[in-house]
Amino acid sequence: MREFKELRSLEERGYGVRWRVESLFSAVKRTFGESVGATSFLGQVVEAKLKFWAYAWMAYLANSLVGRAPGIKV
């Protein structure tokens, strides 16, 4: 029982959530590709942000229109 409480307290402090971030990065790269076409650093940042925005918008539409995976929040 003590081990369960320790594990639960670690999760409450944010440990063990790296897999969620890694899954999101993998999904975005799988959908839009690993590279960016911009040449300047600012352009690369903007392009990366747009990729994540587009992925979030696609996930929102899929959740609201199709009704799948209501627990997934991007």
MILO-426019 format. One record per residue: residue number from 0; residue in one letter; y, z, x of N, C-alpha, C in turn. Coordinates in steps of 0.2 Angstrom, whole numbers, plus 2048, in hexadecimal, padded with zeros to 3 digits. Layout:
BEGIN
{NUM; "A"; {Y; Z; X}; {Y; Z; X}; {Y; Z; X}};
...
***
This chain:
BEGIN
{0; "M"; {7FA; 800; 804}; {800; 800; 800}; {806; 800; 804}};
{1; "R"; {806; 804; 80A}; {80C; 804; 80E}; {80D; 7FD; 811}};
{2; "E"; {808; 7F9; 813}; {809; 7F3; 816}; {80D; 7EE; 811}};
{3; "F"; {80B; 7EF; 80B}; {80E; 7EB; 805}; {815; 7EC; 805}};
{4; "K"; {817; 7F3; 805}; {81E; 7F5; 804}; {822; 7F2; 80A}};
{5; "E"; {81F; 7F2; 810}; {822; 7F0; 816}; {824; 7E8; 816}};
{6; "L"; {81F; 7E5; 813}; {81F; 7DD; 812}; {825; 7DC; 80D}};
{7; "R"; {825; 7E0; 808}; {82A; 7DE; 803}; {831; 7E0; 805}};
{8; "S"; {832; 7E5; 809}; {838; 7E6; 80C}; {83A; 7E1; 811}};
{9; "L"; {836; 7DE; 814}; {838; 7D8; 819}; {83A; 7D2; 815}};
{10; "E"; {837; 7D1; 80F}; {839; 7CB; 80B}; {83F; 7CC; 808}};
{11; "E"; {841; 7D3; 806}; {847; 7D4; 803}; {84D; 7D3; 808}};
{12; "R"; {84B; 7D4; 80F}; {851; 7D3; 814}; {851; 7CC; 816}};
{13; "G"; {84D; 7C8; 814}; {84E; 7C1; 815}; {849; 7BE; 81A}};
{14; "Y"; {844; 7C2; 81C}; {83F; 7C0; 821}; {83A; 7BC; 81D}};
{15; "G"; {837; 7B7; 820}; {831; 7B3; 81C}; {834; 7AD; 818}};
{16; "V"; {83A; 7AB; 819}; {83C; 7A6; 814}; {83E; 7A0; 818}};
{17; "R"; {83C; 7A0; 81F}; {83D; 79A; 823}; {839; 794; 820}};
{18; "W"; {833; 795; 81D}; {82F; 78F; 81B}; {833; 78C; 815}};
{19; "R"; {837; 78F; 811}; {83B; 78C; 80C}; {840; 787; 80F}};
{20; "V"; {844; 789; 814}; {848; 785; 818}; {845; 77F; 81B}};
{21; "E"; {840; 780; 81E}; {83C; 77B; 821}; {839; 776; 81C}};
{22; "S"; {837; 778; 817}; {835; 774; 811}; {83B; 76F; 80F}};
{23; "L"; {840; 772; 80E}; {846; 76E; 80C}; {848; 769; 811}};
{24; "F"; {848; 76B; 817}; {84A; 766; 81C}; {845; 760; 81C}};
{25; "S"; {83F; 762; 81C}; {839; 75D; 81C}; {83A; 758; 816}};
{26; "A"; {83B; 75B; 810}; {83C; 757; 80A}; {842; 752; 80B}};
{27; "V"; {848; 755; 80D}; {84E; 750; 80E}; {84C; 74B; 813}};
{28; "K"; {849; 74D; 819}; {848; 748; 81E}; {842; 743; 81B}};
{29; "R"; {83E; 745; 817}; {839; 740; 815}; {83C; 73B; 810}};
{30; "T"; {841; 73E; 80C}; {844; 73A; 807}; {849; 735; 80A}};
{31; "F"; {84D; 737; 80E}; {853; 733; 811}; {852; 731; 818}};
{32; "G"; {84D; 733; 81C}; {84C; 731; 823}; {84F; 736; 827}};
{33; "E"; {84C; 736; 82D}; {84E; 73B; 832}; {855; 73A; 836}};
{34; "S"; {857; 734; 836}; {85D; 732; 83A}; {863; 731; 835}};
{35; "V"; {869; 731; 838}; {86F; 72F; 835}; {872; 729; 838}};
{36; "G"; {876; 726; 834}; {879; 71F; 837}; {880; 720; 83A}};
{37; "A"; {883; 726; 839}; {88A; 727; 83B}; {88A; 728; 843}};
{38; "T"; {88F; 726; 846}; {890; 726; 84D}; {894; 72C; 84F}};
{39; "S"; {899; 72E; 84B}; {89D; 734; 84D}; {899; 73A; 84B}};
{40; "F"; {89B; 740; 84E}; {898; 746; 84C}; {89A; 748; 845}};
{41; "L"; {8A0; 747; 843}; {8A3; 749; 83C}; {89F; 744; 837}};
{42; "G"; {89E; 73E; 839}; {89B; 73A; 834}; {893; 73C; 833}};
{43; "Q"; {890; 73E; 839}; {889; 740; 838}; {889; 747; 834}};
{44; "V"; {88E; 74B; 834}; {88E; 751; 830}; {88F; 74F; 829}};
{45; "V"; {893; 74B; 828}; {894; 749; 821}; {88E; 745; 81E}};
{46; "E"; {88B; 741; 822}; {885; 73E; 81F}; {87F; 742; 81E}};
{47; "A"; {87F; 747; 822}; {879; 74C; 821}; {87B; 750; 81B}};
{48; "K"; {881; 752; 81A}; {883; 756; 814}; {882; 752; 80E}};
{49; "L"; {883; 74C; 80E}; {882; 747; 808}; {87B; 746; 807}};
{50; "K"; {876; 746; 80C}; {86F; 746; 80B}; {86D; 74C; 807}};
{51; "F"; {86F; 752; 809}; {86D; 758; 806}; {870; 759; 7FF}};
{52; "W"; {876; 756; 7FE}; {879; 756; 7F7}; {875; 752; 7F3}};
{53; "A"; {873; 74C; 7F5}; {86F; 747; 7F1}; {868; 74A; 7EF}};
{54; "Y"; {865; 74D; 7F4}; {85F; 750; 7F3}; {85F; 755; 7ED}};
{55; "A"; {864; 75A; 7EE}; {866; 75F; 7E9}; {867; 75C; 7E2}};
{56; "W"; {86B; 756; 7E2}; {86C; 753; 7DB}; {865; 750; 7D9}};
{57; "M"; {861; 74D; 7DD}; {85B; 74A; 7DB}; {856; 750; 7D8}};
{58; "A"; {856; 755; 7DB}; {852; 75B; 7D9}; {855; 75E; 7D2}};
{59; "Y"; {85B; 75E; 7D2}; {85E; 760; 7CB}; {85D; 75C; 7C6}};
{60; "L"; {85D; 755; 7C7}; {85B; 750; 7C1}; {854; 751; 7C0}};
{61; "A"; {850; 751; 7C5}; {849; 752; 7C3}; {847; 758; 7BF}};
{62; "N"; {84A; 75E; 7C1}; {849; 764; 7BD}; {84C; 764; 7B6}};
{63; "S"; {852; 761; 7B5}; {855; 761; 7AF}; {852; 75B; 7AA}};
{64; "L"; {850; 755; 7AD}; {84E; 750; 7A9}; {846; 750; 7A7}};
{65; "V"; {843; 751; 7AD}; {83C; 751; 7AC}; {839; 758; 7AA}};
{66; "G"; {83C; 75D; 7AD}; {83A; 764; 7AB}; {835; 766; 7B0}};
{67; "R"; {834; 763; 7B5}; {82F; 766; 7BA}; {832; 76B; 7BF}};
{68; "A"; {82E; 76F; 7C1}; {830; 774; 7C6}; {836; 778; 7C5}};
{69; "P"; {837; 77B; 7BF}; {83D; 77F; 7BD}; {83E; 784; 7C2}};
{70; "G"; {83A; 787; 7C6}; {83B; 78C; 7CA}; {83E; 78A; 7D1}};
{71; "I"; {83E; 784; 7D2}; {841; 781; 7D9}; {849; 780; 7D8}};
{72; "K"; {84C; 784; 7DC}; {854; 783; 7DC}; {856; 781; 7E3}};
{73; "V"; {85A; 77C; 7E3}; {85C; 779; 7E9}; {864; 77A; 7EA}};
***
